[in-house]
Amino acid sequence: MTRKKKIYKKKGKVIKDLTRNIFKILNEDSNKYYNYKQIASKLKVSDTDGKNQIIKKLAELTANKKIKEVDRGKYQINEDRKYHVGTLDATSNGNAYFICDDFEHDIFVPSVNLGKGLHNDTVKAYVYKKRRSNKLEADVVEIIERAKTEFVGVLQMNKNFGFVIPDSTKMYADIFISQSKLNGAKDGDKVVATMTDWPENSKNPFGKITQVLGRPGDHDTEIHSILLEYGLPYEFPTEVEKEASELPIEITKEEIAKRRDMRGDLTFTIDPKDAKDFDDALSFTKLENGNYEIGIHIADVSHYLQPKTVLDDEAYDRATSVYLVDRVVPMLPEMLSNGVCSLRPNEEKLTFSAVFEMNEKAQVINQWFGRTVTYSDKRFAYEEAQAIIENKNNTIPADVSLTGEAYEVDETIVEATLKLDELAKKMRKKRMKSGAISFDRVEVKFHLDENANPTGVFFKEAKDANKLIEEFMLLANKKVAEFIGLSAGRPSKKTFVYRVHDEPDVEKLASLQNIVSKFGYKINTETRQKTSDSLNKLLSDVHGKGEANMVETLAIRSMSKAEYTTQNIGHYGLAFDYYSHFTSPIRRYPDVMTHRLLQHYLDGGNSPKAEIYEEKCKHSSKMEELASKAERDSIKYMQVKYMQDHKDQEFEGVISGVTEWGIYVEIKSNKCEGMVRIKDIKDDYYIFDEKQYAVVGQSTKNIIQLGDEVVVKVKHTDLERKHLDFNLISH
């Protein structure tokens, strides 16, 4: 007797992302309800097996109370189960965090729950508690708005199609490019790809190449890539350049008649040696009563930059100049930024000024704000002004001179510089006593050859000349904000653009305390004053030590972010109740808004709608953050480029970070940071200890922890990813 063959019914395919797609359908209109047939129809499922999967999934979601059955076989989203709107913060390992005002902490989103959500996207998410750990997790059910659709990456070609591998580690999906969408790009090119679609059943988004940047590793290609990664332009449209070139730049007698004429006052600028735009100048006059009249004169950009013009629209879109290692990407075309608005020596300029009468105690006795015309008698580099302050004479040595030759300065300018320095020190002392935080960080700078290759690294530290300018700019910004923000000693209701800085996060300060205690430092957070005093002591004590940069970085991260807003809450870091940005309209759009509003109120105008300015403030804060990220990336890029030529050299470093996959080491001599992977530490098998900020050897019990001094050597440099790998030589 022959045995009957078993017949197996071939099952249909499992429907991918079924839960998410059901949520998507029910979320389209939370008042509507659907039966399984309608859902099947929307999902284009027609086979019996597929429909059974839908019926089963609907029953499961109902049992979990994620959806509700409003009538027999009719389902609706369960609004009692909270759905929240927020943004995604993607990590480099493919997971993300859901950031939402409804929750005190960011909520973990595992990669399987991302639902094609990308970094910074605005999404709707279902938040739930994990059964075992009771920790909150989020599941993205809808993408409300994409943060960006353009990505910079390298094209990798297969036979008839390619993939763009994004530069950003936060973009977890490669972009599929069909043959017809290559736009002339070749295998290995660095390109800009625009995401056009992300089909439901595709692991990868589809896209098209919109720009070919060049070959990876080429200097200009990489710098342009950094800018485009953050959506920042690197050239001006033709119509913007044209409008700038057609501006009337002659200073007429009629215009001078409308302004306070301060061309006769001793006036000078102090800026970096390599500065091209000078947007602030100081004037100094000794008064008969023994006091001093000090003018802070700012380029009157708003005179040339008129609302509702192509030029103004472009400046607003950019919102800030971007300062990369080898170039400046200006907010305004060069004709304005380096020309007509730049307060160059021996030229008459239209300015917007804050003029103060001050006494010997650096107290403001009288103040005046308005439009002026000025004439700069002298341009100083910081180094030249510093020589006057240190030597207290009128000779500028050749080694700091802008011309490279020693020369003598007029005695009246020397007298003015020394008195301004004296007053600035008194103002700074008063500010620090009030609770201001002193972040005098060392800047990393590079010596570059004619091809922008780094030939050396040096550090730039703020000295008295820098602090002189800083104090008078702070004074102008503060007094302008008080002038508008206060009325008869009480807060006014006038719309204005403030620069605010909230108090530090208590948990972040506690975390900082944990780390710095390992180096023997303490932070006292009992009161606001004690917090700022102990932070200043920490920054002073750590200055010049191996761990300085790491501790300063961690201290900055414990602070809130400064931002622009019409809602004034004061500036914690500066210890000011009122603060604005008035002094740099060539490079910051909020300063242009401040100038316009100040003049509007000086003319007796009524308060405009705050909502319009609040929107502009948000945009300016966002663009400032993107510019800051691009600037940091350009420094990282140049550090990696520099280290490519030093692969045979051993470097002393400090452990600046510890993670489960490796330790980060910052080299003392050049502040370059790289990673030693745990698997590359050969003398033992090491395991990450989160509590000790350390990795611990399992056999030797050897501890390698945050702040330890080590010796490293370059193992691998990756220019495109701006990443360094080190080998640990000794610890």
C-alpha positions in Angstrom: 0.0 0.0 0.0 1.5 3.3 -1.0 1.6 6.0 1.6 -0.4 9.2 0.7 1.8 12.1 0.2 1.3 14.9 2.8 0.1 18.0 1.0 1.3 21.3 2.6 -0.6 24.4 1.8 1.7 27.1 0.8 1.2 30.0 3.2 1.1 33.6 2.0 3.9 36.1 2.9 3.9 37.7 6.3 2.7 41.3 5.9 5.6 43.5 6.9 5.1 46.4 9.4 1.4 45.4 9.9 1.0 47.0 13.3 2.5 50.3 12.1 0.4 50.3 8.9 -2.8 49.7 10.9 -2.0 52.6 13.2 -1.2 54.7 10.1 -4.7 54.0 8.7 -6.5 54.5 11.9 -4.5 57.7 12.7 -5.6 59.3 9.4 -8.8 60.3 11.0 -9.2 59.3 14.7 -12.9 59.8 14.5 -13.4 57.3 11.7 -13.6 53.5 12.2 -12.7 50.7 9.9 -13.4 47.0 9.5 -10.8 44.4 8.5 -12.0 44.5 4.8 -11.4 48.3 4.5 -8.0 47.9 6.1 -7.1 45.1 3.8 -8.2 47.2 0.8 -6.0 50.1 1.9 -3.1 47.7 2.4 -3.8 46.1 -1.0 -4.2 42.7 0.6 -6.6 40.4 -1.3 -5.6 36.9 -0.3 -7.3 35.0 2.5 -4.1 34.4 4.5 -3.3 38.1 4.4 -6.8 39.0 5.6 -6.5 36.4 8.4 -3.3 38.1 9.5 -5.1 41.5 9.7 -8.0 40.0 11.7 -5.6 38.4 14.1 -3.5 41.6 14.5 -6.7 43.7 15.1 -7.8 41.3 17.9 -4.3 41.5 19.4 -4.2 45.3 19.4 -7.7 45.4 20.9 -6.7 43.1 23.7 -3.7 45.3 24.4 -6.0 48.3 24.4 -3.9 50.0 21.7 -7.1 50.2 19.5 -10.8 49.8 20.4 -13.7 47.9 18.9 -16.4 50.6 18.7 -19.0 48.2 17.1 -18.8 44.6 16.1 -15.8 44.2 13.7 -15.3 48.0 13.5 -12.1 49.5 14.9 -10.9 52.9 15.9 -7.7 54.3 17.4 -7.8 54.3 21.2 -7.3 58.0 22.1 -7.1 57.0 25.8 -3.7 55.4 24.9 -1.5 58.4 24.7 0.1 59.2 21.4 2.7 62.0 21.6 4.3 64.3 19.1 8.0 65.0 19.3 11.4 64.7 17.5 13.8 61.9 17.0 17.4 62.1 18.1 19.1 59.2 16.2 22.3 57.5 17.5 25.1 56.1 15.5 24.1 52.5 16.3 20.8 52.7 14.5 18.5 53.4 17.5 17.1 56.7 18.5 15.6 58.7 21.4 12.1 60.4 21.3 12.2 63.9 22.6 8.9 65.3 23.7 7.8 68.1 26.1 5.3 65.7 27.7 8.1 63.7 29.3 10.9 64.7 31.7 13.4 62.4 30.0 14.1 61.3 26.4 12.5 58.0 25.6 14.5 55.1 23.9 13.3 54.0 20.5 14.8 50.7 19.4 15.6 50.5 15.6 12.7 48.1 14.9 10.3 50.8 16.2 11.7 53.7 14.1 9.1 53.2 11.3 11.4 54.9 8.8 11.8 57.9 11.1 15.1 59.7 10.7 17.2 62.0 12.8 15.4 65.3 13.9 12.1 64.2 12.1 8.9 65.3 13.8 6.9 62.2 14.6 3.9 60.8 16.4 4.9 58.0 18.7 3.1 55.5 20.9 4.8 55.4 24.3 4.6 52.3 26.5 6.3 50.6 29.4 8.5 47.5 28.8 7.1 44.6 30.8 10.2 43.4 32.6 12.2 46.6 33.1 9.2 48.9 33.5 11.2 51.5 31.4 9.5 53.6 28.8 10.0 52.9 25.1 8.5 54.6 22.1 7.1 53.2 18.8 7.0 55.7 15.9 3.5 55.4 14.3 3.6 58.4 11.9 6.1 60.7 10.4 4.7 64.2 10.6 7.5 66.2 9.0 10.9 65.2 7.7 13.8 67.3 9.1 15.7 66.9 5.8 15.6 65.1 2.6 19.0 65.9 1.2 22.0 63.9 2.3 25.7 64.0 1.5 27.4 60.7 0.9 29.5 58.5 -1.4 28.0 56.7 -4.4 28.7 53.0 -4.6 27.6 51.5 -8.0 26.4 48.1 -8.7 25.7 47.0 -12.3 22.6 49.0 -13.1 22.0 51.0 -9.9 23.8 52.5 -7.0 23.5 53.3 -3.3 24.6 56.6 -1.7 26.3 55.8 1.6 25.6 58.9 3.8 28.4 60.6 5.6 26.3 61.2 8.7 26.5 58.3 11.2 23.0 59.3 12.3 21.5 58.3 8.9 21.1 54.6 9.2 19.8 53.8 5.7 21.7 53.9 2.4 19.8 55.7 -0.4 18.9 53.6 -3.5 19.6 55.4 -6.8 18.4 54.0 -10.1 20.4 54.3 -13.3 18.2 57.1 -14.6 18.7 59.2 -11.4 22.5 59.3 -11.3 22.8 62.8 -12.9 26.3 62.0 -14.3 27.7 60.8 -11.0 30.3 58.0 -11.1 31.2 55.2 -8.7 33.1 56.7 -5.7 31.9 60.3 -6.2 30.9 62.4 -3.2 27.4 63.6 -4.0 24.2 65.2 -2.6 21.2 62.8 -2.8 17.6 63.9 -2.4 15.3 61.3 -0.9 12.2 61.1 -3.2 10.3 58.1 -1.8 10.4 55.3 0.7 8.2 52.4 -0.4 6.5 50.5 2.4 8.2 47.2 1.6 11.7 48.7 1.0 14.5 48.6 3.5 16.0 51.6 1.7 14.7 55.0 0.7 14.8 55.8 -3.0 16.5 59.0 -4.2 18.1 61.0 -7.0 21.5 62.7 -7.2 21.1 66.4 -7.3 24.8 67.5 -7.1 28.2 65.9 -7.7 30.7 67.5 -5.2 33.9 65.8 -6.4 36.2 63.0 -5.2 36.3 62.1 -1.5 39.3 63.4 0.3 39.7 66.4 -2.0 39.8 69.5 0.3 37.1 71.6 -1.3 34.9 68.6 -1.7 35.0 67.8 2.0 34.5 71.4 3.1 31.5 71.8 0.8 30.2 68.4 2.1 30.3 69.7 5.7 28.3 72.7 4.8 25.7 70.8 2.7 25.3 68.2 5.4 23.8 70.9 7.5 21.9 72.6 4.7 24.3 75.5 4.7 25.1 77.3 1.3 28.6 78.0 0.2 27.9 80.6 -2.5 25.4 83.4 -3.1 22.7 83.3 -5.8 23.4 85.7 -8.7 20.4 87.9 -8.0 21.7 88.4 -4.4 25.1 89.5 -5.6 23.5 91.7 -8.2 21.3 93.5 -5.7 24.2 94.0 -3.3 26.4 95.5 -6.1 23.6 98.0 -7.0 23.2 99.4 -3.5 23.8 103.2 -3.2 26.9 103.4 -1.0 27.7 107.1 -1.0 27.4 108.8 2.4 25.4 112.0 1.5 25.2 115.3 3.4 21.5 114.6 3.8 22.2 111.3 5.5 24.8 112.8 7.8 22.3 115.5 8.8 19.9 112.8 10.2 22.6 111.3 12.4 24.8 112.2 15.4 28.2 113.2 13.9 31.0 111.5 15.8 33.7 111.7 13.2 35.8 114.0 15.4 35.9 111.5 18.3 39.0 109.3 18.7 37.9 105.9 17.3 39.6 102.6 16.7 38.9 98.9 16.1 40.5 95.9 17.7 40.1 92.6 15.8 41.9 89.3 15.0 44.9 89.7 12.7 43.1 87.9 9.8 39.8 89.6 10.2 38.2 90.9 7.0 35.0 92.4 8.4 35.1 95.0 11.3 31.6 95.4 12.6 32.5 97.2 15.9 34.6 100.1 17.0 35.2 102.0 20.2 35.5 105.8 20.7 37.0 107.5 23.7 36.8 111.1 25.0 37.8 112.4 28.4 35.1 114.8 29.7 35.7 118.0 31.6 34.0 116.6 34.7 36.6 113.8 34.9 34.3 111.1 33.4 34.7 109.4 30.1 32.5 109.2 27.1 32.8 105.8 25.5 31.0 105.0 22.2 30.4 101.4 21.0 29.9 101.9 17.3 28.4 99.1 15.2 28.1 98.9 11.5 24.6 100.1 10.5 23.8 97.1 8.4 20.0 97.8 8.6 20.5 101.0 6.7 21.6 98.9 3.6 19.6 95.7 4.3 16.0 96.7 3.8 13.1 94.3 4.5 11.3 92.5 1.7 14.4 92.5 -0.6 16.2 89.5 -2.1 19.3 90.5 0.0 17.3 90.5 3.3 15.6 87.2 2.5 19.0 85.6 1.9 20.5 87.1 5.1 17.5 85.8 7.1 17.7 82.3 5.5 21.4 82.1 6.4 20.9 83.9 9.8 24.6 83.7 10.6 28.1 83.6 9.1 29.8 80.2 9.3 33.4 80.2 10.5 35.2 77.1 9.1 38.9 76.3 9.7 40.0 77.6 6.3 37.3 80.1 5.3 34.3 82.2 6.3 30.9 81.6 4.7 29.4 85.1 5.2 25.8 86.0 6.0 26.1 89.0 3.7 27.8 89.3 0.3 31.5 90.5 0.4 30.6 93.9 -1.0 28.7 94.5 2.3 30.5 92.4 4.9 34.1 93.3 3.9 33.3 96.6 2.1 30.6 99.2 2.8 29.6 98.0 6.3 33.1 97.1 7.5 34.5 99.8 9.8 37.9 100.1 8.0 40.5 102.6 9.1 40.5 106.1 7.6 37.0 105.8 6.2 33.7 107.4 7.1 31.0 104.9 8.0 27.3 104.8 8.9 27.0 103.3 12.3 24.5 102.5 15.0 25.9 103.4 18.4 25.5 103.0 22.2 27.3 105.9 23.9 28.0 105.9 27.6 29.3 108.4 30.1 31.3 106.4 32.6 33.1 107.3 35.9 36.3 105.9 37.3 34.3 103.0 39.0 33.1 101.9 35.5 29.5 102.9 36.4 27.3 104.2 33.6 26.2 107.8 34.5 24.4 108.6 31.2 23.5 106.7 28.0 22.5 107.4 24.5 21.4 105.1 21.6 21.0 106.1 17.9 22.4 106.3 14.4 25.7 108.0 13.9 28.5 108.6 11.4 32.0 107.7 12.5 35.6 107.7 11.3 38.0 105.0 12.4 41.5 106.5 13.1 43.3 103.2 13.6 42.9 99.4 13.2 44.6 97.2 15.8 45.1 93.5 15.8 44.5 92.0 19.3 48.2 91.3 19.6 49.0 95.0 19.0 46.5 96.2 21.6 47.8 93.5 24.0 51.4 94.9 23.6 50.2 98.3 24.6 48.4 96.9 27.7 51.4 94.8 28.7 54.2 97.2 28.0 52.3 100.4 28.8 54.1 102.3 26.1 53.5 103.4 22.5 55.9 101.0 20.7 54.4 98.1 18.8 57.0 95.4 18.4 57.6 93.9 15.0 56.7 90.3 16.0 53.0 91.4 16.7 52.7 94.2 14.2 50.2 93.8 11.3 52.9 95.2 9.0 55.7 93.0 10.4 57.7 96.1 11.4 57.9 97.9 14.7 56.2 101.3 14.8 54.9 103.9 17.3 51.3 104.7 18.1 49.9 108.1 18.9 50.0 108.7 22.7 46.3 109.6 22.9 45.4 106.1 21.5 47.7 104.5 24.1 46.1 106.5 26.9 42.6 105.5 25.6 43.5 101.8 25.3 44.9 101.7 28.9 41.9 103.5 30.4 39.5 101.2 28.5 41.4 98.2 29.7 41.2 99.4 33.3 37.4 100.0 33.1 36.9 96.7 31.3 38.6 94.9 34.2 36.4 96.6 36.7 33.3 95.6 34.8 34.4 92.0 34.5 35.2 91.8 38.2 31.7 93.2 39.0 30.1 90.7 36.6 32.0 87.7 38.1 31.0 88.8 41.6 27.3 88.8 40.4 27.6 85.1 39.4 28.8 85.1 35.8 30.6 82.0 34.6 34.0 82.4 33.1 34.5 80.0 30.1 37.9 81.2 28.9 38.4 78.2 26.6 41.5 77.6 24.5 40.7 77.7 20.8 42.4 75.2 18.4 43.8 76.9 15.3 45.8 75.5 12.4 48.8 76.8 10.4 47.7 76.2 6.8 49.8 76.1 3.6 48.7 77.5 0.3 46.6 74.4 -0.5 44.9 74.6 3.0 46.9 71.6 4.3 47.5 71.8 8.0 51.2 72.2 8.8 50.9 72.9 12.5 48.5 73.3 15.4 48.4 76.2 17.8 46.1 77.4 20.6 44.5 80.8 20.9 43.7 82.1 24.4 41.7 85.2 25.3 44.0 87.9 26.7 43.3 91.3 28.2 42.8 92.9 24.7 40.1 90.3 23.8 38.5 90.8 27.2 38.5 94.6 26.8 36.4 94.3 23.6 34.2 91.6 25.1 33.3 93.7 28.2 32.3 96.8 26.1 30.3 94.6 23.7 28.5 92.9 26.6 27.8 96.4 28.1 26.2 97.6 24.9 24.1 94.4 24.5 23.0 94.5 28.1 22.1 98.2 28.1 20.2 98.1 24.8 18.1 95.1 26.2 17.4 97.1 29.4 16.5 100.2 27.5 13.7 98.3 25.6 12.9 95.6 28.2 12.5 97.9 31.2 10.0 100.8 31.7 10.3 102.8 34.9 12.2 100.0 36.5 9.5 97.4 35.6 9.4 94.8 32.7 7.9 96.4 29.6 5.6 94.6 27.2 7.5 95.7 24.1 8.4 93.0 21.6 12.2 92.6 21.5 14.8 90.0 20.5 16.6 88.7 23.6 19.5 86.4 24.0 18.6 84.1 26.9 20.4 81.4 28.8 18.5 79.3 31.3 19.9 77.9 34.6 21.8 74.6 34.3 20.2 71.2 34.5 20.4 69.9 38.1 20.9 66.3 36.9 23.6 67.3 34.5 25.4 69.2 37.3 25.2 66.0 39.5 26.7 64.0 36.7 29.5 66.6 36.3 30.2 66.4 40.0 30.5 62.6 39.8 33.1 62.9 37.1 35.2 65.9 38.4 35.3 64.3 41.9 37.6 61.7 40.4 40.1 64.5 39.9 39.6 65.9 43.4 37.3 68.8 42.4 33.9 69.8 43.9 30.8 71.6 42.8 28.5 73.2 45.4 24.9 73.4 44.0 23.1 74.6 47.2 22.3 78.1 45.7 22.6 79.8 42.4 25.5 81.9 43.6 27.4 78.9 45.1 26.8 77.0 41.9 28.4 79.7 39.7 31.2 80.4 42.3 32.2 76.7 42.4 32.0 76.3 38.6 34.3 79.3 38.3 36.7 77.7 40.8 36.6 74.4 38.9 37.4 76.2 35.6 40.2 78.1 37.3 41.7 75.1 39.1 41.6 72.9 36.0 43.1 75.5 33.7 46.4 74.4 32.0 46.1 70.8 33.3 45.9 67.7 31.1 42.2 67.2 31.9 41.3 70.9 31.3 39.6 70.5 27.9 37.6 67.5 28.9 36.4 69.1 32.1 35.6 72.4 30.3 33.7 70.5 27.6 31.7 68.6 30.3 30.9 71.8 32.2 29.6 73.5 29.0 27.4 70.4 28.3 25.9 70.7 31.8 24.8 74.3 30.9 21.5 75.0 29.0 21.8 76.3 25.5 21.7 80.0 24.9 19.0 81.0 22.3 17.1 83.8 20.8 13.5 84.5 21.9 11.0 87.4 22.6 10.3 85.8 26.0 13.0 87.2 28.4 14.3 85.0 31.2 17.7 86.6 31.6 21.1 85.2 30.8 22.5 82.8 33.5 26.0 82.5 32.2 26.6 86.3 32.1 24.5 87.0 35.2 22.4 89.6 33.3 18.6 90.0 33.8 18.4 91.6 30.3 20.6 90.7 27.4 20.3 91.1 23.6 22.6 90.8 20.6 23.3 94.3 19.1 27.0 94.3 18.2 27.5 92.0 15.2 24.9 92.6 12.5 27.4 91.8 9.7 27.4 88.2 10.9 24.2 87.6 12.9 20.7 88.3 11.7 19.2 88.7 15.2 21.4 91.8 15.6 19.8 93.2 12.5 16.4 92.6 14.0 17.6 94.3 17.3 18.7 97.3 15.3 15.4 97.6 13.5 13.4 97.3 16.6 15.5 99.7 18.6 15.2 102.3 15.8 11.4 101.6 15.6 11.0 102.4 19.3 13.4 105.4 19.2 11.0 106.7 16.5 8.1 106.3 18.9 6.6 103.2 17.2 4.2 100.8 18.8 5.1 97.2 19.7 4.8 94.8 16.7 3.4 91.3 17.1 5.7 89.1 19.1 4.7 85.9 17.2 6.4 87.1 14.0 9.6 87.8 15.8 9.4 84.6 17.9 9.3 82.6 14.6 12.4 84.5 13.4 14.2 83.9 16.7 13.5 80.1 16.5 14.9 80.0 12.9 18.0 82.0 14.0 18.7 79.7 17.0 18.4 76.7 14.7 20.7 78.1 12.1 23.2 79.1 14.8 23.3 75.5 16.0 23.8 74.1 12.5 26.6 76.6 11.9 28.2 75.6 15.2 28.1 71.9 14.2 29.6 72.6 10.8 32.4 74.6 12.5 33.1 71.7 14.8 33.1 69.2 11.9 35.6 71.4 10.0 38.0 71.4 13.0 37.6 67.6 13.3 38.3 67.2 9.6 41.4 69.3 9.8 42.6 67.4 12.9 42.3 64.1 11.1 44.0 65.5 8.1 46.9 66.8 10.3 47.2 63.4 12.0 47.5 61.6 8.6 51.1 63.0 8.4 51.9 61.9 12.0 51.2 58.1 11.9 54.7 57.1 13.1 54.6 59.4 16.1 53.7 58.6 19.7 51.6 61.1 21.6 50.8 61.7 25.2 47.0 62.0 25.8 44.3 62.1 28.4 41.3 59.7 28.4 38.3 62.0 27.6 35.5 59.5 27.3 34.8 55.8 28.1 32.1 53.7 26.4 31.3 50.0 26.0 33.1 49.8 22.7 36.2 51.9 23.4 38.0 54.7 25.2 38.4 58.2 23.7 41.8 59.9 24.0 42.6 63.6 23.6 46.2 64.3 22.6 47.7 67.0 24.9 49.8 68.8 22.3 47.1 69.4 19.7 43.7 68.5 21.2 43.0 65.9 18.5 40.6 63.2 19.8 40.5 59.6 18.7 39.3 56.2 19.8 41.1 53.1 21.1 38.7 50.2 20.6 38.5 47.8 23.6 39.3 44.9 21.3 42.6 46.6 20.4 43.9 46.7 24.0 46.0 43.6 24.0 47.3 43.2 27.5 44.0 41.9 28.9 40.3 41.4 28.2 38.6 44.6 29.2 34.9 45.2 30.2 33.2 48.6 30.5 32.3 49.7 34.0 29.8 52.5 33.7 29.9 53.6 37.4 33.7 54.1 37.4 33.8 55.7 33.9 36.4 53.0 33.2 37.3 49.7 31.5 38.5 46.9 33.8 40.9 44.1 32.9 39.3 40.8 33.8 42.6 39.0 34.6 44.8 41.8 35.9 41.9 43.9 37.4 43.8 46.8 35.8 41.6 49.9 35.6 41.8 52.4 32.7 39.5 55.3 33.5 38.4 58.8 32.5 41.3 61.4 33.0 44.1 58.8 33.0 47.2 59.8 31.1 48.2 57.4 28.3 50.4 57.2 25.2 48.9 56.5 21.9 49.8 56.1 18.2 47.6 56.6 15.1 46.2 53.3 13.9 43.8 54.6 11.2 42.5 58.0 9.9 39.1 58.4 8.1 38.8 61.8 6.5 35.3 61.3 5.2 33.9 60.2 8.6 36.3 62.7 10.4 37.3 59.8 12.7 40.6 58.8 14.3 41.5 55.3 15.6 44.5 55.0 18.0 46.5 52.1 19.3 47.3 52.2 23.0 51.0 52.1 23.6 51.1 52.5 27.3 48.8 53.3 30.2 
